[in-house]
Amino acid sequence: MEENTNIPAHVAIILDGNGRWAKEKGMPRNYGHMQGAKAVEDILVDARDIGIKYLTVYAFSTENWNRPEAEVSALMTILRNYLKTSIKKSMKNNVRCRVIGDRSRLSDDIQKAILELEDATRDNTGLTFTIAINYGSRDEIRRAVVKVAKKVRDGELAPSDITEEDISSGLDTNYLPDPDLLIRTCNEQRISNFLLWQCAYTEFYYTPVAWPDFNKEELLKAVEAYGTRNRKFGGLRNCSEIT
């Protein structure tokens, strides 16, 4: 990668293709999910080394509950194991961990493990790693609107005074800058209810590589592609573009 490449501060990733990757190898889908979890651990270190400051991954959506019960159960087991080992690894790498999404549907032990991970890594000053679990962006926006509605009801805020910042502050990601780059693996080209509000001006990068095979080389390709983008945020980059 060229030294002058523009490094995105915040990268979000939709982890796609675990099941298809496993099927191609004649293995059960759960094997793909386990390898996908290992890929997350590796890419977290790679992202830090590249200079990315925030990494957010879509681990389990609100719609994923509709998958077969056995697969959901296996995903929850993988999540439990991941949370158990994350504190030690995060402390070693100075990573701050956060979880977004509606935790109420998660089992008590998983909710407890999430709190322990967040508390243990709260003061770490390196990369901020966010995991979206039981997350759906429409639900997140709905919850943010409910918070604003309560302020209006209680006389703390007039409807005409509601700003974008009021909504943003009610989102799960209120501690994060909006993503600069969103990566989706396994050749899928849709956003799937992920960070809808936050991705208003995010650059998208799609790759045919399935998530378990996504490595530092593939991450660098995405970052290099990002570096060639002309981010205008709805305006013009310079006066010479005016015709």
C-alpha positions as CSV (number, residue, x, y, z in Angstrom):
1,M,0.0,0.0,0.0
2,E,1.3,3.5,-0.9
3,E,2.4,5.6,2.1
4,N,0.1,8.4,1.1
5,T,-3.0,6.3,1.0
6,N,-5.9,7.9,2.9
7,I,-6.6,5.6,5.8
8,P,-10.3,5.5,6.8
9,A,-10.7,6.2,10.5
10,H,-13.8,4.1,10.9
11,V,-14.3,0.8,8.9
12,A,-17.6,-1.2,9.2
13,I,-17.8,-4.7,7.9
14,I,-20.7,-7.0,7.1
15,L,-19.3,-10.5,7.6
16,D,-20.9,-12.5,4.8
17,G,-20.3,-16.0,3.4
18,N,-19.4,-18.2,6.3
19,G,-22.0,-20.8,5.5
20,R,-21.3,-20.8,1.8
21,W,-17.6,-21.0,2.4
22,A,-18.1,-24.1,4.6
23,K,-20.4,-25.7,2.1
24,E,-17.8,-25.4,-0.6
25,K,-15.4,-27.3,1.6
26,G,-17.9,-30.0,2.4
27,M,-18.2,-28.8,6.0
28,P,-21.3,-27.8,8.0
29,R,-22.3,-24.2,8.2
30,N,-21.3,-24.0,11.9
31,Y,-17.7,-24.7,10.9
32,G,-17.8,-21.7,8.7
33,H,-19.1,-19.5,11.5
34,M,-16.3,-20.8,13.8
35,Q,-13.7,-19.9,11.2
36,G,-15.4,-16.5,10.7
37,A,-14.9,-15.8,14.4
38,K,-11.2,-16.5,14.0
39,A,-11.1,-14.2,11.0
40,V,-12.5,-11.4,13.2
41,E,-9.7,-11.8,15.7
42,D,-7.1,-11.6,13.0
43,I,-8.6,-8.6,11.1
44,L,-8.9,-6.7,14.4
45,V,-5.1,-6.8,14.8
46,D,-4.6,-6.1,11.1
47,A,-6.9,-3.0,11.3
48,R,-5.0,-1.7,14.2
49,D,-1.6,-2.2,12.5
50,I,-2.9,-0.4,9.3
51,G,-3.9,2.7,11.4
52,I,-7.7,2.2,11.5
53,K,-9.1,3.7,14.7
54,Y,-12.6,2.3,14.8
55,L,-13.8,-1.1,13.5
56,T,-17.4,-2.2,13.6
57,V,-18.6,-5.7,12.6
58,Y,-22.1,-7.0,12.0
59,A,-22.1,-10.2,13.9
60,F,-25.8,-11.1,14.4
61,S,-28.8,-9.2,13.1
62,T,-32.3,-8.9,14.5
63,E,-33.4,-11.0,11.4
64,N,-30.9,-13.8,12.1
65,W,-33.2,-15.2,14.8
66,N,-35.2,-16.5,11.8
67,R,-32.5,-19.0,10.9
68,P,-32.8,-22.7,11.9
69,E,-32.8,-23.1,15.7
70,A,-29.7,-25.3,15.6
71,E,-27.7,-22.7,13.7
72,V,-28.8,-19.9,16.1
73,S,-27.8,-22.0,19.0
74,A,-24.4,-22.6,17.5
75,L,-23.9,-18.9,16.8
76,M,-24.7,-18.1,20.4
77,T,-22.2,-20.7,21.6
78,I,-19.5,-19.2,19.4
79,L,-20.4,-15.8,20.7
80,R,-20.1,-17.0,24.3
81,N,-16.6,-18.5,23.6
82,Y,-15.5,-15.3,21.8
83,L,-16.6,-13.1,24.7
84,K,-14.7,-15.3,27.2
85,T,-11.4,-14.9,25.4
86,S,-11.8,-11.3,24.3
87,I,-10.9,-9.6,27.6
88,K,-7.4,-11.0,27.7
89,K,-6.8,-10.4,24.0
90,S,-8.2,-6.9,24.1
91,M,-6.1,-5.9,27.1
92,K,-3.0,-7.2,25.4
93,N,-3.8,-5.2,22.3
94,N,-5.1,-2.1,24.1
95,V,-8.5,-2.5,22.3
96,R,-11.7,-0.9,23.7
97,C,-14.7,-3.1,23.1
98,R,-18.3,-2.1,22.8
99,V,-21.5,-3.9,21.8
100,I,-24.5,-2.3,20.0
101,G,-27.9,-3.7,19.4
102,D,-30.9,-4.7,21.6
103,R,-29.5,-6.9,24.4
104,S,-32.8,-7.8,25.9
105,R,-33.3,-10.9,23.8
106,L,-29.8,-12.3,24.6
107,S,-29.4,-14.8,27.4
108,D,-28.4,-13.5,30.8
109,D,-25.0,-15.0,30.7
110,I,-24.2,-13.4,27.4
111,Q,-25.5,-10.0,28.6
112,K,-23.2,-10.4,31.7
113,A,-20.2,-11.3,29.5
114,I,-20.8,-8.2,27.3
115,L,-20.9,-5.9,30.4
116,E,-17.7,-7.5,31.7
117,L,-15.9,-7.0,28.4
118,E,-17.0,-3.4,28.1
119,D,-16.1,-2.6,31.7
120,A,-12.7,-4.3,31.5
121,T,-11.7,-2.5,28.3
122,R,-13.3,0.9,29.0
123,D,-10.1,2.8,29.6
124,N,-8.1,1.2,26.7
125,T,-6.8,3.9,24.3
126,G,-6.2,1.9,21.1
127,L,-8.6,0.8,18.4
128,T,-12.3,0.9,19.4
129,F,-13.9,-2.4,18.4
130,T,-17.7,-2.5,18.1
131,I,-19.7,-5.7,17.7
132,A,-23.3,-5.5,16.5
133,I,-25.3,-8.2,18.1
134,N,-29.1,-8.6,17.8
135,Y,-28.7,-5.3,15.9
136,G,-31.1,-3.9,13.3
137,S,-30.7,-0.3,12.1
138,R,-34.4,0.4,11.8
139,D,-34.9,-0.9,15.3
140,E,-32.0,1.3,16.5
141,I,-33.6,4.4,14.8
142,R,-37.0,3.5,16.3
143,R,-35.4,3.4,19.8
144,A,-33.7,6.7,19.2
145,V,-36.9,8.3,18.1
146,V,-38.7,7.0,21.2
147,K,-36.0,8.8,23.3
148,V,-36.6,12.0,21.5
149,A,-40.4,11.6,21.8
150,K,-40.1,11.2,25.6
151,K,-38.1,14.5,25.7
152,V,-40.9,16.2,23.7
153,R,-43.6,14.7,26.0
154,D,-41.7,15.9,29.1
155,G,-41.4,19.4,27.7
156,E,-37.6,19.2,27.4
157,L,-37.6,19.6,23.6
158,A,-40.0,21.3,21.2
159,P,-40.8,19.3,18.0
160,S,-39.6,22.2,15.8
161,D,-36.2,22.1,17.6
162,I,-35.4,18.4,16.9
163,T,-32.1,18.2,15.1
164,E,-30.1,15.4,13.5
165,E,-27.8,15.5,16.5
166,D,-30.7,14.8,18.8
167,I,-31.4,11.6,16.8
168,S,-27.7,10.7,16.5
169,S,-27.2,11.0,20.2
170,G,-29.9,8.5,20.8
171,L,-28.4,5.9,18.5
172,D,-26.3,2.9,19.8
173,T,-23.3,4.4,18.0
174,N,-23.4,7.8,19.7
175,Y,-19.8,7.3,20.8
176,L,-18.6,6.7,17.2
177,P,-17.9,8.8,14.2
178,D,-19.9,7.7,11.1
179,P,-18.1,5.0,9.1
180,D,-15.8,6.2,6.3
181,L,-15.8,2.8,4.7
182,L,-18.2,-0.1,4.7
183,I,-17.0,-3.5,3.4
184,R,-19.2,-6.4,2.5
185,T,-17.8,-9.8,1.7
186,C,-18.9,-12.7,-0.5
187,N,-20.1,-10.5,-3.4
188,E,-23.3,-9.4,-1.7
189,Q,-24.2,-5.8,-2.6
190,R,-26.8,-4.6,-0.1
191,I,-26.7,-2.9,3.3
192,S,-29.1,-5.4,5.1
193,N,-30.4,-3.0,7.8
194,F,-26.9,-2.1,9.0
195,L,-26.0,1.4,10.1
196,L,-28.6,3.0,7.8
197,W,-28.5,6.5,9.5
198,Q,-24.7,6.4,9.9
199,C,-23.8,5.4,6.4
200,A,-25.4,8.4,4.7
201,Y,-22.0,9.3,3.1
202,T,-20.0,6.2,3.7
203,E,-18.0,4.7,0.9
204,F,-19.0,1.1,0.0
205,Y,-16.6,-1.7,-1.0
206,Y,-17.8,-5.1,-2.2
207,T,-15.6,-8.1,-2.6
208,P,-16.3,-11.7,-3.8
209,V,-14.0,-13.1,-1.0
210,A,-16.0,-15.0,1.7
211,W,-15.5,-13.7,5.2
212,P,-13.3,-16.6,6.5
213,D,-10.8,-15.9,3.7
214,F,-10.8,-12.1,4.3
215,N,-7.3,-11.3,5.5
216,K,-4.9,-8.4,5.8
217,E,-4.2,-8.4,2.1
218,E,-7.9,-8.1,1.3
219,L,-8.3,-5.3,3.9
220,L,-5.5,-3.4,2.3
221,K,-7.2,-3.7,-1.1
222,A,-10.3,-2.2,0.4
223,V,-8.4,0.6,2.0
224,E,-6.5,1.3,-1.2
225,A,-9.8,1.5,-3.1
226,Y,-11.1,3.9,-0.5
227,G,-8.1,6.1,-1.0
228,T,-9.0,6.6,-4.6
229,R,-12.5,7.8,-3.8
230,N,-13.5,11.5,-4.2
231,R,-15.6,12.1,-1.1
232,K,-17.7,15.2,-1.7
233,F,-20.5,14.8,0.9
234,G,-23.0,16.2,-1.5
235,G,-21.0,19.2,-2.5
236,L,-18.1,19.9,-4.9
237,R,-14.6,19.1,-4.0
238,N,-13.2,22.3,-5.6
239,C,-14.3,25.2,-7.8
240,S,-12.9,23.6,-10.9
241,E,-15.7,21.0,-10.8
242,I,-18.3,23.7,-11.4
243,T,-19.5,23.6,-15.0
